[in-house]
Amino acid sequence: MTFINYDLDFFAWTQQQAELLRNQKINQLDWSNLAEEIEGMGRYEKRQLESRLEVLIMHLLKWQFQPNLRSRSWQLTIKEQRMRLNRLLTENPSLKSSLEDGKEKIYPLAIISAEKETGLSIFPENCPYQLSEILSLDFFPESN
C-alpha cells in the first residue's frame, strides 16, 4: 500500500486512514495527524456552539432594545438558533458544560454585532439573560 502524505492530499489521506481503521491495521495509521484531526473536530463543535450563541444573543438584544423594529424574521432567527443549539447539545451533551463560559466569552462579540446592525450603543456590559432563558423556546425579553 502506498501511504498518502497528510500535507499533500488531505482528502485522500482521510480516506486511507478510514480504510486502515476499518481494517484494523493500527500499525499503519498516521497516529499523530489522526489525533490532531480528532481534536480539531471537537474544537469545531465548540466553535459552532459559540457561533450559535452569539447570533442568538445578538438577536435577543435587538429584540429587547429595538421593540419598534421587531419582525417575524427576527423571531424566526431566534427560534432557528435555539433549535440548532438544542440539536448541537443533544448530539454533543458534553458541550453543556461549556455553555456558561461560552456565553461570557461571546457576549462582547454579540454586543459588537448588535451595535453594527442597530447603530445603538446602549447594551448592558454583562449578559442580561440566564442560560435557561437563552435556550427557552418561549423566552423573548421585554423592552427597556
Backbone as a chain_set.jsonl record, in Angstrom:
{"seq": "MTFINYDLDFFAWTQQQAELLRNQKINQLDWSNLAEEIEGMGRYEKRQLESRLEVLIMHLLKWQFQPNLRSRSWQLTIKEQRMRLNRLLTENPSLKSSLEDGKEKIYPLAIISAEKETGLSIFPENCPYQLSEILSLDFFPESN", "coords": {"N": [[0.855, -1.182, 0.0], [0.572, 2.186, -0.866], [1.478, 4.922, 0.974], [-0.281, 7.848, 1.756], [0.539, 11.219, 1.862], [-0.237, 13.378, 4.425], [-0.008, 16.196, 4.248], [0.049, 16.659, 1.52], [-2.229, 15.669, 0.189], [-4.971, 15.982, 1.605], [-7.694, 15.033, 1.597], [-7.493, 12.498, 0.31], [-5.802, 11.324, 2.147], [-7.502, 11.199, 4.424], [-9.37, 9.331, 3.564], [-7.796, 7.074, 3.218], [-6.9, 6.673, 5.856], [-9.317, 6.109, 7.133], [-9.969, 3.703, 5.886], [-7.839, 2.12, 6.795], [-8.427, 2.115, 9.525], [-10.938, 0.807, 9.528], [-10.121, -1.701, 8.643], [-8.609, -2.434, 10.719], [-5.839, -1.995, 10.805], [-3.764, -1.073, 12.638], [-1.044, -0.533, 12.999], [-0.296, 0.82, 10.774], [-1.412, 3.27, 10.758], [-1.535, 6.877, 10.725], [-0.844, 8.153, 13.39], [-0.239, 10.575, 14.784], [-1.218, 12.72, 13.173], [-3.869, 11.865, 12.988], [-4.766, 12.089, 15.649], [-4.557, 14.851, 15.937], [-6.485, 15.718, 14.069], [-8.84, 14.668, 15.161], [-9.005, 16.089, 17.564], [-9.352, 18.597, 16.419], [-11.892, 18.304, 15.309], [-13.457, 18.305, 17.597], [-12.961, 20.918, 18.516], [-14.194, 22.312, 16.464], [-16.922, 21.721, 16.873], [-17.302, 23.024, 19.301], [-16.816, 25.665, 18.526], [-18.998, 25.991, 16.842], [-21.067, 25.942, 18.719], [-20.488, 28.31, 20.156], [-20.732, 30.205, 18.11], [-23.452, 29.971, 17.391], [-24.607, 30.742, 19.833], [-23.729, 33.386, 19.943], [-25.063, 34.619, 17.724], [-27.703, 34.19, 18.494], [-27.879, 35.567, 21.003], [-27.285, 38.145, 20.119], [-29.552, 38.68, 18.535], [-31.516, 38.53, 20.507], [-30.827, 40.773, 22.0], [-31.288, 42.782, 20.083], [-34.035, 42.416, 19.804], [-34.936, 43.133, 22.361], [-33.996, 45.795, 22.687], [-34.789, 47.236, 20.485], [-37.697, 47.463, 20.141], [-39.634, 48.546, 18.463], [-38.869, 47.75, 15.975], [-39.184, 45.078, 15.771], [-39.576, 41.967, 14.155], [-41.038, 39.341, 12.184], [-39.021, 37.944, 10.992], [-36.812, 38.311, 12.762], [-37.845, 36.959, 14.97], [-38.057, 34.366, 13.939], [-35.374, 33.84, 13.395], [-34.322, 33.79, 15.989], [-35.738, 31.576, 16.973], [-34.784, 29.585, 15.205], [-31.988, 29.552, 15.788], [-32.053, 28.713, 18.438], [-33.15, 26.151, 18.123], [-31.138, 24.959, 16.59], [-29.002, 25.134, 18.383], [-29.998, 23.522, 20.474], [-30.117, 21.072, 19.133], [-27.393, 20.678, 18.573], [-26.444, 20.447, 21.195], [-27.811, 18.157, 21.997], [-26.662, 16.267, 20.36], [-24.079, 16.466, 21.223], [-23.661, 16.172, 24.208], [-21.711, 16.744, 26.159], [-20.887, 19.288, 25.664], [-22.538, 20.961, 27.04], [-21.421, 21.698, 29.447], [-19.785, 23.727, 28.678], [-21.319, 25.897, 28.165], [-21.912, 28.162, 29.935], [-19.399, 29.421, 30.243], [-18.939, 29.849, 27.535], [-21.003, 31.61, 26.944], [-20.259, 33.926, 28.393], [-17.843, 34.452, 27.165], [-18.511, 35.003, 24.483], [-20.309, 37.073, 24.65], [-19.352, 39.84, 24.523], [-18.768, 39.902, 21.775], [-21.285, 39.507, 20.694], [-22.464, 41.89, 21.43], [-20.992, 43.708, 19.861], [-21.794, 42.863, 17.3], [-24.541, 43.416, 17.494], [-24.463, 46.196, 17.862], [-23.343, 46.968, 15.399], [-25.411, 46.238, 13.663], [-27.576, 47.711, 14.606], [-26.798, 50.298, 15.231], [-26.916, 51.263, 17.744], [-25.626, 51.986, 21.053], [-26.162, 50.981, 23.588], [-26.195, 48.691, 25.065], [-26.17, 46.323, 27.782], [-23.308, 45.848, 29.909], [-22.766, 43.325, 30.914], [-24.067, 40.089, 30.148], [-27.542, 40.072, 30.013], [-29.204, 37.898, 30.198], [-30.226, 34.741, 31.438], [-28.898, 31.408, 31.031], [-30.929, 29.5, 30.858], [-33.038, 31.062, 29.961], [-32.063, 31.969, 27.488], [-31.983, 29.596, 26.037], [-34.609, 28.77, 26.096], [-37.533, 28.103, 24.3], [-39.687, 29.75, 24.533], [-38.944, 32.211, 25.564], [-38.743, 35.678, 25.227], [-37.184, 38.688, 25.499], [-38.349, 41.503, 27.393], [-39.049, 44.923, 26.484], [-36.891, 47.686, 27.201]], "CA": [[0.0, 0.0, 0.0], [1.283, 3.455, -0.91], [0.951, 5.82, 2.002], [-0.578, 9.19, 1.266], [1.044, 12.261, 2.741], [-1.262, 14.263, 5.017], [0.164, 17.579, 3.781], [-0.051, 16.777, 0.066], [-3.599, 15.393, -0.279], [-5.701, 15.739, 2.845], [-8.866, 14.196, 1.378], [-7.054, 11.12, 0.068], [-5.273, 10.845, 3.432], [-8.629, 10.841, 5.293], [-9.981, 8.098, 3.067], [-6.879, 5.981, 3.515], [-6.912, 6.436, 7.297], [-10.593, 5.45, 7.439], [-9.851, 2.315, 5.433], [-6.941, 1.442, 7.727], [-9.179, 1.912, 10.77], [-11.949, -0.248, 9.308], [-9.437, -2.982, 8.508], [-7.859, -2.594, 11.968], [-4.4, -2.01, 10.532], [-3.361, 0.005, 13.536], [0.383, -0.224, 12.861], [-0.074, 1.622, 9.578], [-2.111, 4.551, 10.909], [-0.783, 8.112, 10.96], [-1.4, 8.463, 14.703], [-0.068, 11.98, 15.161], [-2.185, 13.548, 12.436], [-5.217, 11.425, 13.37], [-5.083, 12.71, 16.936], [-4.753, 16.284, 15.681], [-7.761, 15.901, 13.372], [-9.937, 14.384, 16.099], [-9.086, 17.273, 18.422], [-9.912, 19.669, 15.593], [-13.334, 18.08, 15.191], [-14.045, 18.77, 18.854], [-12.907, 22.385, 18.519], [-15.208, 22.774, 15.508], [-18.233, 21.643, 17.532], [-17.347, 24.081, 20.311], [-16.967, 26.931, 17.786], [-20.398, 26.036, 16.401], [-21.841, 26.317, 19.901], [-20.25, 29.726, 20.431], [-21.285, 30.989, 16.999], [-24.912, 29.965, 17.537], [-24.916, 31.569, 20.999], [-23.508, 34.791, 19.577], [-26.161, 35.078, 16.865], [-28.921, 34.175, 19.294], [-27.85, 36.669, 21.964], [-27.375, 39.386, 19.349], [-30.957, 38.886, 18.157], [-32.267, 38.832, 21.728], [-30.542, 42.182, 22.3], [-32.039, 43.599, 19.118], [-35.451, 42.274, 20.154], [-35.195, 43.881, 23.588], [-33.656, 47.212, 22.639], [-35.437, 47.858, 19.33], [-39.024, 46.845, 20.08], [-40.409, 49.083, 17.34], [-38.413, 47.128, 14.719], [-39.348, 43.632, 15.847], [-40.152, 41.401, 12.935], [-41.18, 37.882, 12.115], [-37.696, 37.454, 10.64], [-36.031, 38.213, 13.996], [-38.447, 35.901, 15.78], [-37.688, 33.082, 13.342], [-33.935, 33.65, 13.596], [-34.172, 33.383, 17.388], [-36.228, 30.194, 17.068], [-33.857, 28.717, 14.461], [-30.734, 29.405, 16.531], [-32.341, 27.867, 19.611], [-33.316, 24.769, 17.671], [-29.816, 24.467, 16.19], [-28.243, 24.952, 19.625], [-30.519, 22.337, 21.164], [-29.693, 19.88, 18.388], [-25.96, 20.54, 18.81], [-26.263, 19.957, 22.566], [-28.316, 16.785, 22.046], [-25.67, 15.429, 19.688], [-22.813, 16.614, 21.941], [-24.08, 16.575, 25.548], [-20.604, 17.253, 26.974], [-20.744, 20.73, 25.411], [-23.365, 21.711, 28.002], [-20.548, 22.267, 30.479], [-19.107, 24.895, 28.092], [-22.296, 26.944, 27.861], [-21.772, 29.388, 30.74], [-18.149, 30.044, 29.8], [-19.158, 30.297, 26.161], [-21.869, 32.802, 26.982], [-19.46, 35.069, 28.851], [-16.791, 34.675, 26.172], [-19.024, 35.554, 23.224], [-21.207, 38.213, 24.851], [-18.817, 41.066, 23.92], [-18.905, 39.811, 20.315], [-22.71, 39.704, 20.397], [-22.701, 43.335, 21.544], [-20.436, 44.342, 18.658], [-22.697, 42.534, 16.188], [-25.792, 44.163, 17.694], [-24.171, 47.603, 17.613], [-23.178, 47.135, 13.953], [-26.706, 46.114, 12.99], [-28.593, 48.653, 15.089], [-26.271, 51.637, 15.428], [-27.089, 51.608, 19.158], [-24.517, 51.69, 21.973], [-26.842, 51.018, 24.887], [-26.345, 47.325, 25.562], [-25.553, 46.102, 29.092], [-21.928, 45.363, 29.905], [-22.839, 41.879, 31.159], [-25.226, 39.461, 29.508], [-28.717, 40.189, 30.884], [-30.05, 36.713, 30.092], [-29.782, 33.466, 32.003], [-28.83, 30.352, 30.011], [-32.25, 28.878, 30.716], [-33.841, 31.968, 29.126], [-31.5, 31.966, 26.137], [-32.319, 28.338, 25.373], [-36.044, 28.516, 26.151], [-38.252, 28.443, 23.068], [-40.747, 30.712, 24.837], [-38.448, 33.464, 26.137], [-38.417, 36.854, 24.435], [-37.019, 39.732, 26.519], [-39.215, 42.689, 27.353], [-38.406, 46.184, 26.128], [-36.415, 48.519, 28.313]], "C": [[0.896, 1.239, 0.0], [0.656, 4.394, 0.105], [0.839, 7.232, 1.464], [-0.139, 10.196, 2.316], [-0.092, 13.204, 3.143], [-1.212, 15.663, 4.423], [-0.047, 17.738, 2.28], [-1.45, 16.533, -0.482], [-4.445, 14.973, 0.92], [-6.884, 14.794, 2.638], [-8.468, 12.734, 1.175], [-6.507, 10.5, 1.359], [-6.419, 10.402, 4.346], [-9.25, 9.514, 4.866], [-9.113, 6.888, 3.38], [-6.886, 5.648, 5.012], [-8.2, 5.732, 7.719], [-10.54, 3.98, 7.042], [-8.947, 1.509, 6.374], [-7.638, 1.171, 9.06], [-10.187, 0.777, 10.627], [-11.318, -1.639, 9.258], [-8.539, -3.295, 9.702], [-6.356, -2.768, 11.739], [-3.753, -0.879, 11.335], [-1.889, 0.386, 13.413], [0.672, 0.68, 11.669], [-0.725, 3.012, 9.669], [-1.137, 5.696, 11.162], [-1.308, 8.698, 12.273], [-1.337, 9.941, 15.048], [-1.098, 12.874, 14.474], [-3.619, 13.141, 12.731], [-5.645, 12.083, 14.675], [-5.371, 14.199, 16.752], [-6.116, 16.545, 15.025], [-8.953, 15.648, 14.299], [-10.109, 15.553, 17.068], [-9.727, 18.445, 17.676], [-11.415, 19.522, 15.424], [-14.052, 18.558, 16.446], [-14.059, 20.282, 18.936], [-13.959, 22.966, 17.581], [-16.594, 22.778, 16.155], [-18.376, 22.757, 18.575], [-17.494, 25.453, 19.643], [-18.389, 27.087, 17.263], [-21.302, 26.494, 17.541], [-21.711, 27.821, 20.154], [-20.837, 30.615, 19.343], [-22.802, 31.085, 17.101], [-25.34, 30.84, 18.717], [-24.78, 33.054, 20.668], [-24.667, 35.346, 18.753], [-27.458, 35.175, 17.665], [-28.958, 35.358, 20.268], [-27.946, 38.006, 21.248], [-28.823, 39.682, 18.963], [-31.84, 39.148, 19.379], [-32.05, 40.288, 22.14], [-31.319, 43.102, 21.363], [-33.523, 43.592, 19.46], [-35.793, 43.162, 21.352], [-35.019, 45.386, 23.402], [-34.175, 47.94, 21.396], [-36.842, 47.288, 19.143], [-39.861, 47.34, 18.899], [-39.994, 48.472, 15.996], [-38.552, 45.602, 14.733], [-40.048, 43.117, 14.597], [-40.265, 39.886, 13.057], [-39.823, 37.253, 11.799], [-36.814, 37.301, 11.88], [-36.539, 37.066, 14.856], [-38.037, 34.524, 15.25], [-36.195, 32.802, 13.472], [-33.657, 33.188, 15.019], [-34.6, 31.919, 17.549], [-35.258, 29.225, 16.385], [-32.568, 28.485, 15.25], [-30.932, 28.55, 17.778], [-32.465, 26.407, 19.213], [-31.968, 24.171, 17.274], [-28.919, 24.232, 17.41], [-28.696, 23.697, 20.362], [-30.111, 21.056, 20.453], [-28.206, 19.617, 18.614], [-25.692, 19.97, 20.203], [-26.781, 18.528, 22.735], [-27.285, 15.83, 21.448], [-24.326, 15.427, 20.422], [-23.09, 17.054, 23.38], [-22.948, 17.139, 26.408], [-20.357, 18.74, 26.734], [-21.56, 21.571, 26.387], [-22.512, 22.37, 29.075], [-19.803, 23.504, 29.978], [-20.034, 26.079, 27.901], [-22.066, 28.241, 28.63], [-20.508, 30.138, 30.358], [-18.301, 30.619, 28.401], [-19.986, 31.559, 26.109], [-21.06, 34.034, 27.365], [-18.399, 35.443, 27.82], [-17.32, 35.388, 24.929], [-19.895, 36.793, 23.422], [-20.632, 39.518, 24.293], [-18.91, 41.068, 22.388], [-20.355, 40.022, 19.889], [-23.064, 41.184, 20.47], [-22.194, 44.05, 20.29], [-21.342, 44.095, 17.46], [-23.994, 43.327, 16.287], [-25.574, 45.651, 17.424], [-24.015, 47.878, 16.119], [-24.524, 47.128, 13.245], [-27.706, 47.19, 13.381], [-28.113, 50.1, 15.139], [-26.389, 52.106, 16.87], [-25.838, 51.251, 19.964], [-25.04, 51.65, 23.402], [-26.939, 49.651, 25.556], [-25.612, 47.143, 26.887], [-24.144, 45.521, 28.96], [-21.876, 43.85, 30.092], [-24.127, 41.33, 30.548], [-26.429, 39.49, 30.454], [-29.59, 38.933, 30.924], [-29.395, 35.51, 30.769], [-29.738, 32.429, 30.876], [-30.187, 29.713, 29.782], [-33.154, 29.744, 29.835], [-33.365, 31.928, 27.673], [-31.957, 30.735, 25.367], [-33.818, 28.046, 25.313], [-36.738, 28.976, 24.87], [-39.293, 29.536, 23.294], [-40.246, 32.083, 25.297], [-38.135, 34.499, 25.06], [-38.333, 38.006, 25.423], [-37.956, 40.913, 26.294], [-38.389, 43.906, 26.969], [-37.916, 46.893, 27.381], [-37.08, 49.86, 28.296]], "O": [[1.855, 1.326, 0.768], [-0.553, 4.628, 0.09], [1.746, 7.74, 0.804], [-0.415, 10.039, 3.505], [-0.803, 13.747, 2.298], [-2.251, 16.253, 4.127], [-0.299, 18.849, 1.813], [-1.827, 17.114, -1.5], [-4.612, 13.788, 1.208], [-7.066, 13.854, 3.413], [-9.04, 11.838, 1.797], [-6.715, 9.318, 1.632], [-6.33, 9.348, 4.976], [-9.609, 8.684, 5.702], [-9.609, 5.825, 3.754], [-6.879, 4.476, 5.389], [-8.169, 4.85, 8.577], [-11.013, 3.116, 7.779], [-9.25, 0.363, 6.706], [-7.453, 0.108, 9.653], [-10.282, -0.099, 11.486], [-11.881, -2.615, 9.752], [-7.805, -4.284, 9.702], [-5.699, -3.579, 12.392], [-3.271, 0.113, 10.789], [-1.528, 1.527, 13.699], [1.761, 1.243, 11.566], [-0.593, 3.824, 8.754], [-0.063, 5.509, 11.735], [-2.117, 9.626, 12.266], [-2.31, 10.495, 15.561], [-1.763, 13.682, 15.121], [-4.508, 13.993, 12.724], [-6.767, 12.577, 14.786], [-6.311, 14.737, 17.337], [-6.813, 17.49, 15.394], [-9.962, 16.349, 14.219], [-11.234, 15.959, 17.359], [-10.537, 19.185, 18.234], [-12.135, 20.521, 15.398], [-15.13, 19.148, 16.365], [-15.046, 20.874, 19.373], [-14.55, 24.004, 17.879], [-17.351, 23.735, 15.998], [-19.442, 23.357, 18.709], [-18.223, 26.308, 20.145], [-18.926, 28.195, 17.243], [-22.189, 27.326, 17.351], [-22.71, 28.515, 20.344], [-21.385, 31.675, 19.643], [-23.373, 32.161, 16.917], [-26.313, 31.588, 18.62], [-25.612, 33.87, 21.065], [-25.189, 36.42, 19.054], [-28.215, 36.134, 17.52], [-29.961, 36.067, 20.345], [-28.626, 38.912, 21.729], [-29.266, 40.827, 19.058], [-32.806, 39.907, 19.293], [-32.985, 40.957, 22.578], [-31.93, 44.078, 21.8], [-34.186, 44.628, 19.413], [-36.811, 43.855, 21.353], [-35.821, 46.167, 23.913], [-34.006, 49.154, 21.284], [-37.142, 46.698, 18.105], [-40.712, 46.606, 18.396], [-40.684, 48.654, 14.993], [-38.092, 44.921, 13.816], [-40.969, 43.736, 14.064], [-39.659, 39.26, 13.925], [-39.511, 36.163, 12.279], [-36.142, 36.282, 12.039], [-35.752, 36.294, 15.403], [-37.71, 33.627, 16.027], [-35.794, 31.651, 13.642], [-32.842, 32.29, 15.231], [-33.903, 31.128, 18.184], [-34.949, 28.165, 16.931], [-32.108, 27.349, 15.367], [-30.064, 27.75, 18.129], [-31.939, 25.526, 19.894], [-31.684, 23.014, 17.584], [-28.171, 23.256, 17.462], [-27.871, 22.905, 20.818], [-29.792, 20.06, 21.102], [-27.8, 18.474, 18.821], [-24.822, 19.117, 20.375], [-26.238, 17.768, 23.538], [-27.063, 14.732, 21.96], [-23.53, 14.501, 20.265], [-22.787, 18.191, 23.74], [-23.209, 17.941, 27.305], [-19.677, 19.385, 27.533], [-21.301, 22.765, 26.544], [-22.83, 23.457, 29.556], [-19.247, 24.253, 30.781], [-19.585, 27.158, 27.516], [-22.028, 29.314, 28.027], [-20.538, 31.354, 30.169], [-17.851, 31.729, 28.117], [-19.707, 32.468, 25.327], [-21.174, 35.075, 26.719], [-18.098, 36.622, 27.632], [-16.657, 36.271, 24.385], [-20.19, 37.494, 22.454], [-21.368, 40.253, 23.635], [-19.108, 42.119, 21.778], [-20.625, 40.636, 18.857], [-23.863, 41.678, 19.675], [-22.888, 44.898, 19.728], [-21.626, 45.015, 16.692], [-24.489, 43.848, 15.288], [-26.428, 46.295, 16.815], [-24.495, 48.896, 15.621], [-24.754, 47.921, 12.331], [-28.582, 47.546, 12.593], [-28.923, 51.026, 15.094], [-26.001, 53.231, 17.186], [-25.093, 50.338, 19.607], [-24.433, 52.214, 24.313], [-27.691, 49.482, 26.516], [-24.554, 47.737, 27.098], [-23.842, 44.796, 28.013], [-21.038, 43.174, 29.494], [-25.136, 42.029, 30.452], [-26.345, 38.988, 31.574], [-30.61, 38.913, 31.614], [-28.186, 35.299, 30.68], [-30.455, 32.557, 29.884], [-30.557, 29.418, 28.645], [-33.946, 29.219, 29.052], [-34.173, 31.862, 26.747], [-32.28, 30.822, 24.182], [-34.249, 27.172, 24.561], [-36.545, 30.105, 24.42], [-39.731, 30.179, 22.34], [-41.037, 33.02, 25.41], [-37.381, 34.244, 24.121], [-39.308, 38.284, 26.121], [-38.298, 41.262, 25.164], [-37.167, 43.907, 27.115], [-38.461, 46.719, 28.471], [-36.804, 50.696, 29.157]]}, "num_chains": 1, "name": "protein.A"}
